[in-house]
């Protein structure tokens, strides 16, 4: 891929993505803090995860994070206009490979957790609101400058789902759209699918080696 997420952004993503576990009858920012606190408690207490146990990390990511993303919408936004020209089979393949890419990314990130803390800003939400932006601040244990995080979320039949993250002013969807566009220009939609599949395959031995 032309661009990659820095290790810092990867750590931030791993910490903030659990906020997607929203119930429709609970204020998103309140529940976000509760769920994130629970996940951070696991990271701090589980010695196997701290030592890099990939199986436990994969289980945590699958259980606490990925089910609460709208991957179809997220992939559609990241691909942009070419999504409309893609066949249903291509759209499914893109979504599957993008999901796997994020799974690999988060699995790596969870082994790098170093006691970052998260503060949530108050959220004003109306009963009729179907989309919200939850804002937070990541404070790093190193004393480095805090990082602003915004979560773009939409209410679905299955509850609130994350469809984009903005980290220090940079949208995750927009970041991927740049690299996806480059690959589509070179090899079409099938070319992008092949690049994502190859990247995921290349990451598999690295994950397996940690088991």
C-alpha positions, 0 to 999 in steps of 0.5 A: 500500500502506498501509505500506512498507519504509523505505530502510534495511530495503530495504538490509538485505534486499538484503544479507541475502537471499543467505543462502538459497543453502544446501546441505543438507550444509553448516552453514547459517551457514557457507554463509551467510557464504560466499555473502554475502561473495561477493555483497558482493564483487560489489557493492563491485567492480562499478562499473556496479552502483554507478552504478545499472545496473538490468540488472546489478542485475536479473540479480544479484537473479534469479541470487543471491536470488529462486531461494532463496525459498519464495515460495508459502509466503511469500505464503501466510503474508503473505495469512493466512486469505484464502489458503485461500478464494482460487482456485488462479489467484488464489493463483498471481497473488498469488505472481507479483505478490509475487515481482515486488514483491520483485524491484523492491524488491531492484533499488532496494536494490542501488544503495544499498549503502554498505559494510555488513558482516554478522556471523553468530552460531553455529548449533546444528543437528541432522540431523533439523532441518527448520526453523532460524533463522539469526541475524546482525548488520548493522554499518553504515559510518555507525557507526549502531547494528547491526541484528539479522537473523533468517532463518526457513528450511525444508528442502525437496527443493530445499534450504534456502529462506527463508520469512521475515525478522525485521529489528530484531524486525519480521517481513517477513511480518507487515509485509506481512500488515498491508497485505495484510489492509487491501487484502483488506478493501477489495477482496477477493483480486482487489483485493489482486492489482490493488493489487500489479500497479499498484504493480509497474507504477508501479515499472517506469518508474523501473527502466527509466529507470536502464538 
